Amino acid sequence: MNKKEIKGIIEGILYIWGDPLSVSSLKEILEIDKNDIKNIMNEMIIEFNSNDRGLQIVKIKDGYQLATRPIHYEYIKKIIPKKSNKGLSNAALESLSIISYKQPITRVEIENIRGVKSDKSITTLIEKGLVEEQGRLDRTGKPIIYGTTDNFLKHFGFKDINELPKLKDEDLEENNTD
């Protein structure tokens, strides 16, 4: 297979798959070296960007996804059916912020920071696929620990959790309950 054929196959796979596809998965499908895949993906990203195409390839963690360009949103939204789905409440946004910066974190720790019960907010975040259970702590009661999902990264446009905006030191001290 030549590089042009490989790029065509990757483009088709990303189009059909819809979600981020890892380099490891592409390696298994194409049966070529991971470094070759990474190089080809970087070339494809540049090609998609330099040709002002309606689609772009975005990197999310160790995966790649085909997506529309944000600058075309005003046109695309005209064809997409309106969702009756409400956005996140302030309580859910507050809980999501705490989870994203403090993960992994338990419900009790979230509630200590917020000062109010957070069961409903956490349930909403799980239902929307922004937060997930990431296991249990090995202590009395075996509390569930929560963290953000790849869907959270995708929704907010981050490649990984390290891209979250940095908090000022006083914000951290102000909310520290330890």
C-alpha positions in Angstrom: 0.0 0.0 0.0 1.3 3.5 -0.8 0.8 6.5 1.5 -2.0 7.9 -0.5 -4.0 4.7 -0.1 -3.3 4.6 3.6 -4.5 8.2 4.0 -7.7 7.3 2.1 -8.3 4.3 4.3 -7.7 6.3 7.5 -10.0 9.0 6.4 -12.8 6.5 5.7 -12.3 4.7 9.0 -12.3 8.0 11.0 -15.5 9.1 9.1 -17.4 5.8 9.8 -16.1 5.3 13.4 -17.1 8.8 14.6 -15.3 8.6 18.0 -11.6 9.0 18.6 -9.6 6.1 17.3 -6.3 5.2 18.9 -3.0 4.8 17.2 -2.9 1.2 18.5 -6.3 0.5 16.8 -5.1 2.0 13.5 -1.9 -0.1 13.8 -4.0 -3.3 14.1 -6.2 -2.3 11.2 -3.5 -1.2 8.8 -0.8 -3.5 10.1 1.9 -0.8 9.9 4.2 0.7 12.5 2.9 3.2 15.1 5.5 5.8 14.2 4.4 5.6 10.6 0.8 6.1 11.6 1.7 9.1 13.8 3.6 10.7 10.9 0.8 10.0 8.5 -1.7 11.5 10.9 0.4 14.6 11.3 0.6 15.0 7.6 -3.2 14.5 7.3 -3.8 17.1 9.9 -1.7 19.6 8.0 -3.3 18.7 4.7 -6.8 19.1 6.1 -5.9 22.5 7.7 -4.0 23.9 4.6 -6.8 23.0 2.2 -9.5 24.8 4.3 -11.7 21.7 4.2 -15.0 21.5 6.0 -13.6 18.7 8.2 -10.5 18.5 10.4 -8.7 15.8 12.2 -8.5 16.4 15.9 -6.2 14.7 18.4 -7.7 13.5 21.6 -5.3 11.8 24.0 -3.7 9.0 21.9 -6.5 9.0 19.3 -7.7 10.9 16.3 -11.2 11.9 15.3 -12.7 13.5 12.2 -14.7 16.6 13.1 -16.4 19.6 11.6 -14.6 23.0 11.9 -15.9 25.3 14.6 -16.0 28.2 12.1 -18.8 26.4 10.2 -21.0 25.9 13.3 -23.5 28.7 12.4 -24.3 26.8 9.1 -24.2 23.3 10.5 -26.6 24.1 13.4 -29.3 25.1 10.8 -29.5 21.4 9.7 -29.2 19.7 13.1 -32.5 19.1 14.9 -32.9 21.2 18.0 -32.2 19.2 21.2 -34.6 19.6 24.0 -31.7 18.5 26.2 -31.0 21.2 28.8 -27.4 22.2 29.5 -25.8 21.7 32.9 -27.0 23.4 36.0 -24.7 25.6 38.0 -24.5 22.9 40.6 -23.5 20.3 38.0 -20.9 22.7 36.4 -19.5 23.4 39.9 -19.2 19.6 40.6 -17.7 19.0 37.1 -15.0 21.7 37.8 -14.1 20.1 41.1 -13.9 16.6 39.6 -11.8 17.8 36.6 -9.2 19.5 38.8 -9.2 17.1 41.8 -9.7 13.8 40.1 -9.8 11.1 41.2 -12.1 12.3 43.9 -14.9 10.9 46.1 -18.5 12.2 46.5 -17.8 13.2 50.1 -14.7 15.2 49.0 -16.7 17.0 46.4 -19.4 17.7 49.0 -16.8 19.0 51.5 -15.5 21.5 48.8 -19.0 22.6 47.7 -20.6 22.6 51.1 -23.8 20.9 49.8 -24.9 17.4 48.8 -23.8 16.5 45.3 -25.5 13.2 44.5 -27.8 14.7 41.8 -25.1 16.7 40.1 -22.8 13.6 39.9 -25.6 11.5 38.6 -26.4 14.1 35.9 -22.7 14.3 34.9 -22.5 10.5 34.6 -25.7 10.4 32.5 -24.2 13.0 30.2 -21.0 10.9 29.9 -18.8 13.7 31.3 -17.8 11.8 34.5 -17.4 8.1 35.3 -16.7 5.9 38.2 -13.0 5.1 38.2 -13.0 2.5 41.0 -13.2 2.5 44.7 -10.8 3.5 47.5 -9.4 0.8 49.7 -10.8 2.2 53.0 -13.9 1.9 55.2 -17.0 2.0 53.1 -15.0 1.6 49.8 -16.1 5.0 48.5 -16.4 5.4 44.7 -13.9 7.7 43.1 -14.9 9.8 40.1 -13.0 11.3 37.2 -13.7 12.8 33.8 -14.2 10.9 30.6 -12.8 11.2 27.0 -16.3 12.6 26.2 -15.5 15.5 28.7 -12.3 16.2 26.8 -14.0 16.0 23.4 -16.9 18.2 24.6 -14.6 20.9 26.0 -12.0 20.7 23.2 -9.1 19.4 25.2 -6.5 16.8 24.0 -5.9 15.7 27.6 -6.6 16.8 31.1 -3.3 18.7 31.3 -4.8 21.4 29.0 -7.3 22.6 31.7 -6.6 26.2 32.5 -4.3 26.6 35.5 -5.9 27.8 38.7 -4.3 30.7 40.6 -2.7 29.7 43.9 -5.3 31.7 45.9 -8.1 29.7 44.2 -6.5 26.5 45.4 -5.9 27.8 49.0 -9.4 29.2 49.2 -11.1 25.9 48.4 -8.6 23.6 50.2 -10.5 21.8 53.0 -7.6 19.6 54.2 
